Amino acid sequence: NKARAVPTGVLGPDSLVVSPRGIWVAANSGDVVVRLNPPTLKVVAKIKVGFHPGNPAIAADGTVFVPVVGEGRVVRIDPARNRVIGTWYVGKNPFPAAFAFGDIWVPVSGGTSLVRFHVA
């Protein structure tokens, strides 16, 4: 029954998603998503995504989808290269991302819809 602080390198980390390949941490006070190595808990990458990243989700293919709440878009990160490989403008305040039924889902709280990303 131990707890320990794990440094993330970002101010106010407030959301994360975890996989065997990485712990992805976002902080809505910044513009990056941080990737931690699961066995070592060390920061291995800081990926610039845009202002106010929100709760990320991992797709079945291992890519990471991050709502960028402050810019009304969603970005997709390739974990093999630790870089953004796709950007979609979806509307005001997309948040949070979730993986379900083989797809990524993001509600757009400034509108009336969900955005569905089908990753084959």
Number of C-alpha atoms within 10 A of each C-alpha: 2 3 5 5 5 10 12 21 14 18 12 12 18 14 16 17 17 15 12 9 14 19 18 27 24 29 22 22 16 17 20 22 31 23 25 22 16 15 9 8 14 15 18 15 17 19 15 15 24 21 17 20 31 29 25 29 26 22 21 16 11 17 18 22 28 30 32 31 23 17 18 20 22 27 20 21 21 15 18 9 9 18 16 18 13 11 16 12 13 21 19 16 21 29 24 21 24 19 17 12 8 13 16 21 21 26 20 22 15 13 12 8 13 14 15 14 15 12 12 8
